Amino acid sequence: MRPATDFDEVEADVPDFKPLTAEQAQQLRERHPPVSPWWVILGQAAVGVLVALAAWRITGETRTGWSAAWGALAVVIPAAVFARGVTRRRNGANPAAAVAGFLGWEFVKIALTLALLALSPKVVPGLSWLALVVGLVATMKTWWLALLARAVFGKKTATPETSKISAPAMGKKD
């Protein structure tokens, strides 16, 4: 007999898991549709343009605007390559291949970002590193705006048909 652990006590408190039926899973997907990564990338590009224009306007120097724009591009271009690689349809791909593909494209994204940052002094004359970092960070954090926009504008009103997921299907006891 094995000794009792804290995990055994927690496990005893967890209600029985009941998988969703196909109909319940479809209802859940309808209530929470996926967000296309291309909308997030479009939002990142828009924020990058706004940050670059703001940097140029505040400082009055075009080099600062171009530096912020290059920082934004160092996020948008790798994100677009990543999204393209991850969203390609693969027939018969197993879950392990999907995870490996995701990690592979993530490494490509990181390498491309580092390469773009390394090229910065050569590409942007009179580079302002501060403006570049501001453009980079502001563009990276744009996905929060995508989540906010989805919460505010993408919220569907629940109808009686879409809110019928039963308590046992959600893991609750009757």
Secondary structure, DSSP 8 states (H G I E B T S, - for coil): -----HHHHHHHHS-------HHHHHHHHHHS----HHHHHHHHHHHHHHHHHHHHHHH--HHHHHHHHHHHHHHHHHHHHHHHHHHS--TT--HHHHHHHHHHHHHHHHHHHHHHHHHHHHHSTT--HHHHHHHHHHHHTHHHHHHHHHHHHS-----TTTT---TGGGT---
